Amino acid sequence: MFDELMRAGWPALEEVAVDGWVARFSGGVTQRANSVMPLCAPHDLDHALRHVERLYAERGLPVVFQLDRSDLDRVLDVRGYEFGLPTLIQTAHTDTVLAALGTHDADIAEAPGTDWLDLWWAVDGRGDADALAIAAKILTGGPALYATIRDEHGPAAVGRLALVGDWGGVYCLAVRPDARRSGLGGAVLSGLLAAGLDHGVTRSWLQVRQENATARRLYQRAGYVDAARYHYRSRRS
């Protein structure tokens, strides 16, 4: 279930089906949008591996798999794929989060404005203007809501809620460095989910790096609980 939710919530610009796997390509911008999602076991594992390795090599990208602990994980380990970025998937009901965080006002839009993009990219972005343009295409590849909280200096915190049926995917939560430790992360999250209610969002998921203790404390306080986990295996093609 979460594979398909994440696939819809953060859509790659190009997908290629490979015998039960989905190889995703987005110009190298973000690992999620440039990784193989193994939905089921291929009929011929060696052939599938050679195929995806060739696809990534043709695009000048490292081969990256997003997966949980599985037989494939062990195979990739033996083949020299490096383990990285262990990540938790957490879920919560919308009413639980709003009860925990309270109601906060945020400017809500259905597309990311320039100031929203600039703050998010300044905090979390990796790359130049071309990479930001690709990231903007990923963001707008499916329906979503974009929250911004401003102060006297301009945008102070932003976030994105992907709309996937009655689920909302929390992405791109970013707070300007000088505005941190003032509760703005929780305020953006609350504002997003309050707006999501009007779109039928009754529950949400998010992904958080296992080592990100600060974010995990916020999400625990908001009522999120662990539901699954994944990591990446990668090597240069």
N, C-alpha and C positions, 0 to 999 in steps of 0.2 A: 504493500500500500504506500509506504513512504517514498519508495523509488518513484512511483508515478506522480505523487504529490510534488516532490522536489523537481521532477522533470518538467512539470507544468509551471511551477512557481518560479523557476530560473531557466527558461528555455534556451537551448543552444541555437545558434544561427543556422547550423547544418547538422543533420543526423544521417547516419548510414547504418542500416540494419546488417548485422553480421551473425547469422545463425544463433539467434537467441540473445545477442548482445546489441546494445545501441552505442555506436561510436559517435561522440559529439565533438563538434569543432566550432570555435568562435575566435579565430585569430590569436589564440593563446591567452585571451583575457579571461581570467579566473579558472581555477582547476575544475570546478563543477561543470562548466560549459565546455571543457576541453578534455573530457575523460570518457572512458568506456563504462557504461552501466550494464552489468551482466544481469539480465532479467531471468534467464534460465540457462541451463547447461547446454553448450553446443553439441551437435552430433559428433563433430571431429574437433577436439580441443586444439591440437597442434595446428590444424589448418586455420581455425579461427584466430589463433594468436598470430600466425604469420600474416593473415589478412589485415588485422588491425595495426600491426607493426608497420606494414607497408603503407596503409592509409595515413598514419601519422607522419611517417618519413616523407611522403609525398608533399605534405603541408609544412614540413620543417618544424614539427612539434614533437616534444617528448611524448612517449606513450604513457598514459596515466589511466589507472583503473580506480574507480570508486567502489569499495566493497566492504563487507563485514568479514568476520572470521569465517573461512570456508575452505573447502578443498582447493579452490582456485587461488586463494591467498597463499597457501603452501606451495602451489606450483609456481606462482610468480616469484616467491621468495627464492626458490631454487634457481630460477632463471635470472636472478640478479636484480629484480625489481626492488627498489628501496621503499621501506615503510615510512609513512609520514602523516602528519596532521590528524591524529585521532580526534574524532568529533562526535558529540552527543546530539541526538535528536530528542527534543523535549516537546511535550504537548500540554495543553491546558484548555479548559472550557472558558469561553469568553466571559461569562458571568463571574467565574472564579477570579480571573485576572482583574476585572473592573472592581470587584469587591475588595480585593487586596490593595490595589493601587489608588482607588478613588477615581474621580472624573477630572480630566485635565483638558483644557482647550488647546487645540492645535489647528493650524491652517491645513486643510485637506484638499488635495487635488488628485485628478485622475491621470496626470502625466507629470514627470519630473521637470520642474523649471530649472533655469540656468543656475539660480542660487542654490537650489537643492542639490543639483549635480556637483557644483563647485565645492560645497561643504563635504558631501560624502566622499568625493574623490580626494580632497585634501587630507581626510582622516584615514580612509581605507584604500585609496586607489594605488595602483602600481602601473606606471607607464606614462606615456605622453598623451598629447591631445588625440592622436589617432586611437590609442587604447581606450580613452574616455568615450570616443564616438562609438566604438564597438560595444562598450559597456552599456551605453544608453540604448542601443538596439536590443541588447539582452533584456534590460529592464522593461522595455515596452513591448516585449514579445508576447505578453499575455496581460489580461486585465489586472490592475493593481491600484492601490491607493497610496498616496505619498503625503506624509505628514511633515510639517515644518513648525518649529517653535522659534520665535525671534526674540531678541532683546535689543538694547539700544545700539549694539554693534552689528546687527543684522541677524542672519540665520545662526542659531545657537545649537540646534539639534534637529536631526532628520531621521526618518525611517520609512520603510516600504512594507505594505501588506499585499502580498499576492492573493488574488481571489480565485479559489479553486473549489467550486461548489459551495458547500457549507463550511469548508476549511479556509483558513487564512494562513499564509506563510509569512512569518516575520523576517525581513531581510534589511540589511543596510542601516542598522541602527548606529548612528554616529553622532557624537557630541563634540563641539569645538573644544580644543584643549583647555582654553582659559575659562570655559563654562562648566567644566566637569565638577563632580562632587556636589552638585546642587539639585539632584533629583530629576534632571531633564531626561535621562534615559527612560526612567519609569513613566514620565509625563508623555513622552512621545509614544511609548508602547500603549499606554492607556488611551491616548487620543486616536491612535490607529484602530484599536479594537472597538472603541465606541463607534467610530465611523463604519467599521466593518459590520456591525450589527444591522445597519440599514441595508446592507447587501447580503444579509442572510448568513453571516459568519458566526457560527455558534461555538467553534473550537479552532485552535490554531496550533501550528507547529513552528519550531525554530531550530536552527543548528548553531551549536556553540562549541568552540574548540575546548577540548578537555582541560587544557592548562589555563584557560581564561577564567581565573577565580573571581575576578570582579564582576564579569557578566553573569557568571553562574549564580552569584549571590543575589543579583537583581532578579534573575528569572526564578530562583527558588522563592524569594519573597513574593513574587507575583503569582505563585502557585503552579509553576511548570514542574513537571516530573519527567524523569528519563523514560523514553519509550523504545529507543533503539540507538545504535551507534554505527559508525563506519570510519574508515580511514582510506588513505590512498596508497597505491603502489605505483612507482614510476621509474622509468629509465629512459635515457636518450635513445631515440630510434636510430 
